[in-house]
Amino acid sequence: MKLQFVGMMAGMMLVAASVVAAQTGAGSPPPIRMGLWQSEVSVNLSGMENLPPGAGADHTSVHQSCMTPDSWKKSMQAMRGQQPSRVNCTTANMQQDSHRIAFDEQCTAEQGYNTNVHVEMFLDSQEAMHGTAAVKMTGPAFQRPISMNSTITSKFLSKDCGDIKPGEERAVNPE
């Protein structure tokens, strides 16, 4: 369960990136260096009782990925094509400049599940970025709302991605 939420958090960060791409033109890469990046995502989860052993409410993962202009464009196309038809999402409160992007997103699924997301990302330089995401989920299977607060820090490592292919992501500290 915990790893699914971490995956969802990475997806939220990609949503932020796709909003940037939509606002800046047809899949244009962000104003950062292309190559090998390392990201650390810390997630604090609350509202879930009876988590299995080892699936605590706090989790940090580190992964590396290779970003090229082409992999950026493909990830944006994939993001736009992967939203299930049974989920309805709207984006609001979009704020963007050359160093920051923030927005809210609300999604409703036909089974009665609702997700509210607030994302704020900062492009610190061409080689560093950081941000936060706050997610609140409600639905018939949850005894109370589930909250997930995440922070992400990313840094450029190298122009050379080594054996990590463009668009690929690799865990540095798999759990």
Backbone hydrogen bonds, N-H to C=O, Kabsch-Sander energy under -0.5 kcal/mol:
donor,donor_aa,acceptor,acceptor_aa,energy
5,F,1,M,-1.7
6,V,2,K,-2.0
7,G,3,L,-2.5
8,M,4,Q,-2.2
9,M,5,F,-2.3
10,A,6,V,-2.3
11,G,7,G,-2.1
12,M,8,M,-2.2
13,M,9,M,-2.1
14,L,10,A,-1.9
15,V,11,G,-2.3
16,A,12,M,-2.2
17,A,13,M,-2.1
18,S,14,L,-2.6
19,V,15,V,-2.3
20,V,16,A,-2.1
21,A,17,A,-2.5
22,A,18,S,-2.6
23,Q,19,V,-2.2
24,T,20,V,-2.2
25,G,21,A,-1.0
27,G,25,G,-2.1
28,S,25,G,-0.7
32,I,30,P,-2.4
33,R,126,Q,-2.7
35,G,67,M,-1.7
36,L,158,S,-3.0
37,W,65,S,-3.0
38,Q,155,K,-2.6
39,S,63,H,-3.0
40,E,153,T,-2.7
41,V,61,S,-2.8
42,S,40,E,-0.5
42,S,151,T,-2.6
43,V,59,H,-3.6
44,N,149,N,-2.6
45,L,43,V,-0.5
45,L,57,A,-3.2
46,S,147,S,-2.8
49,E,47,G,-0.6
55,A,52,P,-2.2
59,H,43,V,-2.4
61,S,41,V,-2.5
63,H,39,S,-2.5
64,Q,170,R,-2.8
65,S,37,W,-2.4
66,C,165,K,-0.6
66,C,168,E,-1.2
67,M,35,G,-2.9
67,M,65,S,-0.6
68,T,66,C,-0.5
72,W,68,T,-2.6
73,K,69,P,-2.1
74,K,70,D,-2.5
75,S,71,S,-2.4
76,M,72,W,-1.9
77,Q,73,K,-2.2
78,A,74,K,-2.6
79,M,75,S,-2.3
80,R,76,M,-2.0
81,G,77,Q,-1.3
82,Q,78,A,-0.9
82,Q,79,M,-0.8
87,V,84,P,-1.8
88,N,108,T,-2.9
89,C,87,V,-0.5
90,T,106,Q,-2.4
92,A,104,D,-2.7
95,Q,102,A,-2.8
97,D,100,R,-2.5
101,I,121,M,-2.4
102,A,95,Q,-2.6
103,F,119,V,-2.1
104,D,92,A,-2.7
105,E,117,V,-2.5
106,Q,90,T,-2.6
107,C,115,T,-2.8
108,T,88,N,-2.4
109,A,113,Y,-2.7
110,E,86,R,-1.5
112,G,109,A,-2.0
114,N,138,T,-2.6
115,T,107,C,-2.6
116,N,136,K,-2.5
117,V,105,E,-2.9
118,H,134,A,-2.2
119,V,103,F,-2.6
120,E,132,T,-2.5
121,M,101,I,-3.1
122,F,130,H,-3.7
123,L,99,H,-2.3
124,D,122,F,-1.1
124,D,128,A,-0.9
125,S,128,A,-1.9
128,A,125,S,-0.8
129,M,154,S,-2.2
130,H,122,F,-2.1
131,G,152,I,-2.3
132,T,120,E,-2.6
133,A,150,S,-2.0
134,A,118,H,-2.5
135,V,148,M,-2.8
136,K,116,N,-2.5
137,M,146,I,-2.9
138,T,114,N,-2.5
142,F,139,G,-1.7
146,I,137,M,-2.7
147,S,46,S,-2.6
148,M,135,V,-2.8
149,N,44,N,-2.5
150,S,133,A,-2.9
151,T,42,S,-2.1
152,I,131,G,-2.5
153,T,40,E,-2.0
154,S,129,M,-3.1
155,K,38,Q,-2.4
156,F,127,E,-2.3
157,L,36,L,-3.7
158,S,36,L,-1.2
161,C,159,K,-0.5
164,I,161,C,-1.9
165,K,163,D,-0.6
167,G,66,C,-2.4
168,E,165,K,-2.4
170,R,64,Q,-3.0
172,V,62,V,-3.5
173,N,62,V,-1.1
